Amino acid sequence: MTLRPIHPTAPEAPEASAMTTIDAHVHLWRLARGDNVSLNPAMATIWRDMEPRHLRPRLDAAGVHRVVAVQAAETLAEALFLVGLARKFPWIAGVVAWIEPASPAIEEEVAALSWIPIVKGARPIRDDNRSIAYLLDARLERGWRALADAGLSLDILVQNWREISLATELARRLPHLAIILDHCAKPDIAGGHFLPWAADIAAFAKLPNVSCKLSGLMNCAGAGADVAEVRPYAEHVIEAFGPSRTLWASDWPPLDLASDYQTWNRISDVILAGFPASERAAILGGTATRVYRLEPPDPPES
């Protein structure tokens, strides 16, 4: 088995004035496609099409240049939809596709995904990952080996922070696979359960093949949350993983269920203001570029 380095050497951080900001986790959907079964009309704010034309104004207002589009449906067909959007909108720098690691054709499915350069990783979801215990099933080894062979990364969505230890065990079993923890493993900010979550995050972060997305915190906090509520959680993630393994992201459109893009961008700016420019550059784009192996943007047409 030929394996790529888990975290390739990062390029030198750009000067702050030339920094490319990357949102490492957005979703895009068209409801008429019919496979976004985790959405429902009760989610009134986001129960509608969410496509590049809806996202771009938010990115422009926040000074965000590029995004990574992550699966929101449990189908391979959605991966084709996202790849097609990326073909039309070059600022979609990468796609993280859904996979079913227990598929009898997982090796061929991963091989097909890896043949598409814009696909950078995969995210397995079952029943919206209400539990991730299934990921530890030894019968899924073929799927993980296929990802490693193909040079694709693995995103893990933990819906219950009490299952961080399961993600840690999986990452420990798969030292040759780059694993990205989504949304800080969704801490219970509203309930104030900081210390047990923080201990589990620190244990996960000790593994060299893992990184974490600084996202999802607004959805975990109470209504009207601001800097004071989310800062301890954000700073702990950055301390545990370091800027070289922390990827800033929005998790838009689910973000809109609790807050909005502008507010999360403002809060992030306040939290990151005290970091050196090189570390901010890593968190806001450099780490995503390296971990997801993003190609540089096309030069503007003259």
The 8 nearest C-alpha neighbors of each residue, nearest first, counted from 0:
[[1, 148, 2, 147, 144, 145, 149, 3],
 [2, 0, 148, 3, 147, 149, 150, 4],
 [3, 1, 148, 0, 147, 4, 175, 150],
 [2, 4, 150, 5, 1, 147, 175, 148],
 [5, 3, 7, 6, 2, 175, 177, 8],
 [6, 4, 177, 208, 7, 3, 175, 176],
 [5, 7, 4, 290, 8, 208, 177, 289],
 [8, 6, 4, 9, 5, 289, 290, 3],
 [7, 9, 6, 10, 289, 4, 11, 5],
 [10, 8, 289, 7, 11, 286, 285, 6],
 [11, 9, 12, 8, 289, 285, 13, 7],
 [10, 12, 13, 9, 285, 277, 14, 8],
 [11, 13, 277, 10, 280, 14, 285, 281],
 [14, 12, 18, 17, 15, 11, 280, 277],
 [13, 15, 17, 16, 18, 12, 277, 276],
 [14, 16, 18, 17, 276, 13, 280, 277],
 [15, 17, 14, 18, 13, 19, 276, 280],
 [18, 16, 14, 15, 13, 19, 20, 280],
 [19, 17, 15, 13, 16, 14, 20, 280],
 [18, 20, 284, 64, 21, 17, 63, 283],
 [19, 21, 284, 63, 283, 64, 18, 65],
 [22, 20, 284, 65, 66, 23, 64, 283],
 [21, 23, 248, 66, 24, 247, 249, 65],
 [22, 24, 248, 67, 66, 21, 247, 287],
 [25, 23, 248, 250, 67, 22, 68, 69],
 [24, 26, 250, 251, 68, 69, 67, 249],
 [27, 25, 69, 68, 71, 251, 252, 70],
 [28, 26, 50, 49, 25, 68, 51, 29],
 [29, 27, 49, 48, 50, 30, 26, 71],
 [28, 30, 48, 31, 32, 49, 50, 27],
 [29, 31, 32, 33, 48, 28, 47, 35],
 [30, 32, 33, 29, 48, 34, 28, 35],
 [33, 31, 30, 29, 34, 35, 28, 77],
 [32, 34, 31, 30, 35, 36, 29, 72],
 [33, 35, 36, 72, 32, 74, 73, 30],
 [36, 34, 72, 37, 38, 33, 71, 30],
 [35, 37, 38, 34, 72, 39, 33, 73],
 [38, 36, 35, 127, 39, 72, 71, 126],
 [39, 37, 36, 35, 46, 42, 40, 45],
 [38, 40, 41, 42, 46, 37, 36, 43],
 [41, 39, 42, 43, 46, 38, 45, 47],
 [40, 42, 43, 39, 46, 38, 44, 45],
 [43, 41, 40, 46, 44, 39, 45, 38],
 [42, 44, 46, 41, 45, 40, 39, 47],
 [45, 43, 42, 46, 256, 255, 47, 41],
 [44, 46, 47, 43, 42, 252, 253, 255],
 [47, 45, 43, 42, 40, 44, 39, 38],
 [48, 46, 45, 49, 30, 29, 44, 43],
 [47, 49, 29, 30, 28, 50, 46, 45],
 [50, 48, 28, 27, 53, 47, 29, 51],
 [49, 51, 27, 53, 52, 28, 48, 54],
 [52, 50, 54, 53, 55, 49, 27, 88],
 [51, 53, 50, 54, 55, 56, 49, 57],
 [52, 54, 51, 50, 55, 49, 56, 57],
 [55, 53, 51, 57, 52, 56, 58, 50],
 [54, 56, 58, 57, 52, 51, 53, 59],
 [57, 55, 59, 58, 54, 60, 53, 52],
 [58, 56, 60, 55, 54, 59, 61, 260],
 [57, 59, 63, 55, 61, 56, 60, 62],
 [58, 60, 62, 56, 61, 57, 63, 55],
 [59, 61, 57, 58, 62, 56, 261, 63],
 [62, 60, 58, 59, 63, 57, 261, 264],
 [61, 63, 59, 60, 58, 64, 20, 57],
 [64, 62, 58, 20, 61, 21, 59, 65],
 [63, 65, 20, 21, 19, 62, 58, 90],
 [66, 64, 90, 21, 91, 92, 63, 22],
 [67, 65, 22, 91, 21, 23, 92, 68],
 [66, 68, 93, 23, 24, 92, 94, 91],
 [69, 67, 94, 25, 26, 24, 95, 93],
 [70, 68, 95, 26, 94, 25, 24, 67],
 [69, 71, 96, 97, 72, 95, 26, 68],
 [70, 72, 26, 69, 35, 73, 28, 27],
 [73, 71, 35, 74, 70, 34, 77, 36],
 [72, 74, 97, 124, 71, 75, 34, 125],
 [75, 73, 76, 77, 72, 97, 34, 78],
 [74, 76, 78, 77, 97, 98, 79, 73],
 [77, 75, 74, 79, 78, 80, 73, 34],
 [76, 78, 80, 75, 79, 74, 81, 72],
 [77, 79, 81, 75, 96, 80, 76, 82],
 [80, 78, 82, 76, 77, 81, 83, 75],
 [79, 81, 77, 83, 78, 82, 84, 76],
 [82, 80, 84, 78, 83, 79, 85, 77],
 [83, 81, 85, 79, 84, 80, 78, 86],
 [84, 82, 86, 80, 81, 85, 79, 87],
 [83, 85, 81, 87, 86, 82, 88, 80],
 [86, 84, 88, 82, 91, 87, 83, 89],
 [85, 87, 83, 84, 88, 82, 89, 91],
 [88, 86, 84, 85, 89, 83, 82, 91],
 [87, 89, 85, 90, 86, 91, 84, 51],
 [90, 88, 91, 85, 86, 87, 92, 296],
 [89, 91, 65, 92, 88, 66, 64, 296],
 [92, 90, 66, 85, 89, 93, 65, 67],
 [93, 91, 90, 67, 66, 65, 293, 89],
 [92, 94, 67, 117, 91, 118, 119, 68],
 [93, 95, 118, 68, 67, 119, 69, 117],
 [94, 96, 69, 120, 121, 119, 118, 70],
 [97, 95, 121, 78, 70, 122, 94, 120],
 [98, 96, 122, 123, 121, 70, 73, 75],
 [97, 99, 123, 100, 122, 121, 96, 75],
 [98, 100, 101, 102, 123, 97, 105, 124],
 [99, 101, 142, 102, 139, 98, 105, 123],
 [102, 100, 99, 139, 103, 105, 142, 138],
 [101, 103, 105, 104, 99, 100, 142, 98],
 [104, 102, 105, 101, 106, 100, 107, 99],
 [103, 105, 102, 107, 106, 108, 101, 109],
 [106, 104, 102, 108, 107, 103, 142, 109],
 [107, 105, 109, 108, 145, 104, 110, 142],
 [106, 108, 110, 104, 109, 105, 111, 112],
 [109, 107, 105, 111, 110, 106, 104, 112],
 [108, 110, 112, 106, 111, 107, 105, 113],
 [109, 111, 107, 113, 108, 112, 106, 114],
 [110, 112, 108, 114, 109, 113, 107, 115],
 [113, 111, 109, 114, 110, 115, 108, 118],
 [114, 112, 110, 115, 111, 149, 109, 118],
 [113, 115, 111, 112, 116, 110, 118, 109],
 [114, 116, 113, 112, 117, 118, 111, 82],
 [115, 117, 118, 114, 113, 119, 112, 93],
 [116, 118, 93, 115, 94, 119, 82, 92],
 [119, 117, 94, 116, 115, 93, 120, 95],
 [120, 118, 151, 291, 94, 95, 93, 117],
 [119, 121, 152, 151, 95, 153, 118, 96],
 [120, 122, 96, 95, 153, 97, 154, 98],
 [123, 121, 154, 97, 153, 96, 98, 155],
 [122, 124, 98, 97, 99, 121, 125, 100],
 [125, 123, 128, 127, 73, 122, 126, 97],
 [126, 124, 128, 127, 123, 73, 129, 99],
 [125, 127, 128, 129, 124, 37, 130, 73],
 [126, 128, 125, 129, 124, 37, 158, 130],
 [129, 127, 130, 125, 126, 124, 131, 158],
 [128, 130, 127, 158, 126, 131, 159, 125],
 [129, 131, 128, 132, 158, 159, 133, 157],
 [130, 132, 133, 128, 134, 157, 129, 162],
 [131, 133, 134, 130, 135, 165, 136, 162],
 [134, 132, 131, 135, 136, 130, 125, 139],
 [135, 133, 132, 136, 131, 139, 169, 137],
 [136, 134, 133, 132, 137, 169, 165, 139],
 [137, 135, 138, 133, 134, 139, 132, 140],
 [136, 138, 139, 140, 135, 134, 141, 133],
 [137, 139, 136, 140, 101, 141, 135, 142],
 [140, 138, 137, 142, 141, 101, 100, 136],
 [139, 141, 143, 142, 138, 137, 144, 136],
 [142, 140, 144, 139, 143, 145, 138, 106],
 [141, 143, 100, 145, 140, 139, 144, 105],
 [142, 144, 146, 140, 145, 141, 147, 139],
 [143, 145, 147, 141, 146, 142, 148, 140],
 [146, 144, 142, 148, 143, 147, 106, 141],
 [147, 145, 149, 143, 151, 144, 148, 150],
 [146, 148, 144, 150, 176, 149, 145, 151],
 [149, 147, 145, 146, 150, 2, 1, 144],
 [150, 148, 146, 147, 151, 113, 145, 110],
 [151, 149, 147, 148, 3, 146, 152, 2],
 [152, 150, 120, 146, 149, 119, 147, 153],
 [151, 153, 120, 177, 178, 121, 176, 154],
 [154, 152, 178, 121, 120, 122, 179, 177],
 [153, 155, 179, 122, 178, 180, 121, 156],
 [156, 154, 180, 181, 179, 122, 157, 153],
 [155, 157, 181, 158, 180, 154, 128, 184],
 [158, 156, 184, 159, 155, 160, 131, 162],
 [157, 159, 129, 185, 156, 128, 160, 184],
 [158, 160, 161, 157, 162, 185, 184, 129],
 [161, 159, 162, 184, 163, 186, 185, 158],
 [160, 162, 159, 163, 164, 196, 199, 195],
 [163, 161, 160, 164, 165, 159, 157, 166],
 [164, 162, 166, 165, 160, 161, 199, 167],
 [163, 165, 167, 162, 166, 168, 199, 161],
 [164, 166, 168, 162, 167, 163, 169, 132],
 [167, 165, 169, 163, 164, 168, 170, 162],
 [168, 166, 164, 203, 170, 165, 169, 171],
 [167, 169, 171, 165, 166, 170, 164, 172],
 [170, 168, 166, 172, 171, 167, 135, 165],
 [171, 169, 173, 167, 172, 168, 166, 174],
 [170, 172, 168, 169, 173, 174, 167, 206],
 [173, 171, 169, 170, 174, 168, 167, 175],
 [172, 174, 170, 171, 175, 176, 169, 143],
 [175, 173, 176, 171, 172, 208, 170, 177],
 [176, 174, 173, 5, 147, 177, 2, 208],
 [175, 177, 147, 173, 174, 178, 5, 152],
 [178, 176, 152, 208, 5, 209, 153, 175],
 [179, 177, 209, 153, 154, 152, 176, 208],
 [180, 178, 154, 210, 211, 209, 153, 155],
 [181, 179, 211, 155, 154, 212, 210, 183],
 [180, 182, 212, 156, 183, 155, 184, 211],
 [183, 181, 214, 215, 184, 212, 185, 213],
 [182, 184, 185, 181, 212, 213, 211, 180],
 [185, 183, 157, 182, 160, 186, 181, 158],
 [186, 184, 183, 160, 182, 158, 219, 215],
 [187, 185, 160, 188, 184, 219, 196, 183],
 [188, 186, 190, 189, 192, 219, 191, 185],
 [187, 189, 220, 191, 190, 219, 186, 192],
 [188, 190, 220, 221, 187, 191, 219, 192],
 [191, 189, 187, 188, 192, 220, 221, 193],
 [190, 192, 188, 189, 193, 187, 194, 186],
 [193, 191, 187, 190, 194, 188, 195, 196],
 [192, 194, 196, 191, 197, 195, 188, 187],
 [193, 195, 197, 196, 192, 198, 191, 199],
 [196, 194, 198, 197, 193, 199, 192, 161],
 [195, 197, 199, 193, 194, 198, 200, 186],
 [198, 196, 194, 200, 195, 199, 193, 201],
 [199, 197, 201, 195, 200, 196, 194, 202],
 [198, 200, 202, 196, 201, 197, 163, 203],
 [201, 199, 197, 203, 202, 198, 204, 196],
 [200, 202, 204, 198, 199, 203, 239, 197],
 [203, 201, 199, 200, 205, 204, 198, 167],
 [202, 204, 167, 200, 201, 205, 206, 199],
 [205, 203, 201, 206, 202, 240, 239, 200],
 [206, 204, 202, 203, 207, 201, 239, 240],
 [205, 207, 204, 208, 203, 209, 171, 170],
 [208, 206, 209, 205, 204, 174, 5, 210],
 [209, 207, 177, 206, 5, 174, 178, 176],
 [210, 208, 178, 179, 207, 177, 206, 204],
 [209, 211, 244, 179, 245, 180, 178, 240],
 [212, 210, 180, 245, 179, 181, 246, 183],
 [211, 213, 246, 181, 182, 214, 247, 245],
 [214, 212, 247, 246, 248, 182, 183, 211],
 [215, 213, 182, 248, 249, 212, 216, 250],
 [214, 216, 182, 218, 217, 250, 185, 219],
 [217, 215, 219, 218, 214, 220, 229, 185],
 [216, 218, 220, 219, 215, 257, 258, 254],
 [217, 219, 257, 216, 215, 220, 254, 256],
 [220, 218, 216, 217, 188, 187, 185, 186],
 [221, 219, 189, 188, 217, 218, 224, 216],
 [222, 220, 189, 224, 223, 219, 188, 218],
 [221, 223, 224, 220, 257, 258, 189, 217],
 [222, 224, 221, 225, 258, 220, 257, 217],
 [225, 223, 222, 221, 228, 220, 217, 226],
 [224, 226, 227, 228, 223, 229, 266, 217],
 [225, 227, 228, 229, 230, 266, 224, 270],
 [228, 226, 230, 225, 229, 224, 231, 266],
 [227, 229, 226, 225, 224, 230, 220, 231],
 [230, 228, 232, 226, 231, 227, 233, 216],
 [229, 231, 233, 232, 226, 227, 234, 228],
 [232, 230, 234, 233, 229, 235, 228, 227],
 [233, 231, 235, 230, 229, 234, 236, 193],
 [234, 232, 230, 236, 235, 231, 229, 237],
 [233, 235, 237, 231, 236, 232, 230, 238],
 [234, 236, 238, 232, 237, 233, 239, 231],
 [237, 235, 239, 233, 234, 238, 240, 232],
 [236, 238, 241, 234, 240, 235, 239, 242],
 [237, 239, 235, 241, 236, 240, 234, 242],
 [240, 238, 236, 237, 201, 241, 204, 235],
 [241, 239, 244, 237, 204, 238, 236, 245],
 [240, 242, 237, 238, 243, 244, 239, 245],
 [241, 243, 245, 282, 244, 278, 281, 237],
 [242, 244, 241, 286, 245, 281, 282, 240],
 [245, 243, 210, 240, 242, 241, 286, 211],
 [246, 244, 242, 211, 282, 212, 243, 210],
 [247, 245, 212, 282, 287, 213, 286, 211],
 [246, 248, 213, 283, 282, 212, 23, 22],
 [249, 247, 22, 23, 214, 24, 213, 250],
 [248, 250, 251, 214, 24, 22, 25, 254],
 [251, 249, 25, 24, 254, 253, 215, 248],
 [252, 250, 254, 25, 253, 249, 26, 255],
 [251, 253, 254, 255, 250, 26, 45, 25],
 [254, 252, 251, 255, 256, 250, 45, 257],
 [253, 255, 251, 252, 256, 250, 257, 258],
 [254, 256, 259, 258, 253, 257, 252, 251],
 [257, 255, 254, 253, 258, 44, 218, 45],
 [258, 256, 218, 255, 254, 217, 222, 259],
 [257, 259, 255, 254, 256, 217, 262, 260],
 [260, 258, 255, 262, 261, 254, 263, 257],
 [259, 261, 263, 262, 264, 57, 249, 254],
 [260, 262, 264, 263, 259, 265, 61, 57],
 [261, 263, 265, 264, 259, 260, 266, 258],
 [264, 262, 266, 260, 265, 261, 267, 259],
 [263, 265, 267, 261, 262, 266, 260, 268],
 [266, 264, 262, 268, 267, 263, 261, 269],
 [267, 265, 263, 269, 268, 264, 226, 262],
 [266, 268, 264, 270, 265, 269, 263, 271],
 [267, 269, 265, 271, 266, 270, 272, 264],
 [268, 270, 266, 272, 267, 271, 265, 226],
 [271, 269, 267, 268, 272, 266, 230, 273],
 [270, 272, 268, 273, 274, 269, 267, 279],
 [273, 271, 269, 274, 270, 268, 279, 275],
 [272, 274, 271, 275, 270, 269, 276, 279],
 [273, 275, 271, 272, 279, 278, 276, 277],
 [276, 274, 278, 277, 279, 273, 272, 280],
 [275, 277, 279, 278, 15, 280, 274, 14],
 [278, 276, 280, 275, 279, 12, 281, 13],
 [279, 277, 281, 280, 275, 276, 242, 274],
 [280, 278, 276, 282, 281, 277, 283, 274],
 [279, 281, 277, 283, 278, 282, 285, 284],
 [280, 282, 285, 286, 278, 279, 284, 283],
 [283, 281, 246, 279, 242, 245, 247, 280],
 [284, 282, 20, 280, 247, 281, 279, 21],
 [283, 285, 21, 20, 287, 281, 286, 282],
 [286, 284, 281, 288, 287, 280, 289, 282],
 [285, 287, 281, 289, 288, 243, 284, 246],
 [288, 286, 290, 284, 289, 285, 246, 291],
 [289, 287, 293, 285, 286, 292, 291, 290],
 [288, 290, 292, 286, 287, 291, 9, 285],
 [289, 291, 287, 292, 288, 286, 6, 7],
 [290, 292, 293, 289, 288, 287, 119, 152],
 [293, 291, 289, 288, 290, 294, 119, 287],
 [294, 292, 288, 291, 92, 295, 93, 289],
 [293, 295, 296, 292, 92, 288, 93, 117],
 [296, 294, 293, 297, 92, 288, 298, 292],
 [297, 295, 298, 294, 90, 89, 92, 65],
 [296, 298, 299, 295, 89, 300, 294, 90],
 [299, 297, 296, 300, 295, 301, 89, 90],
 [300, 298, 301, 297, 296, 89, 90, 295],
 [299, 301, 298, 297, 296, 89, 90, 88],
 [300, 299, 298, 297, 296, 89, 295, 90]]
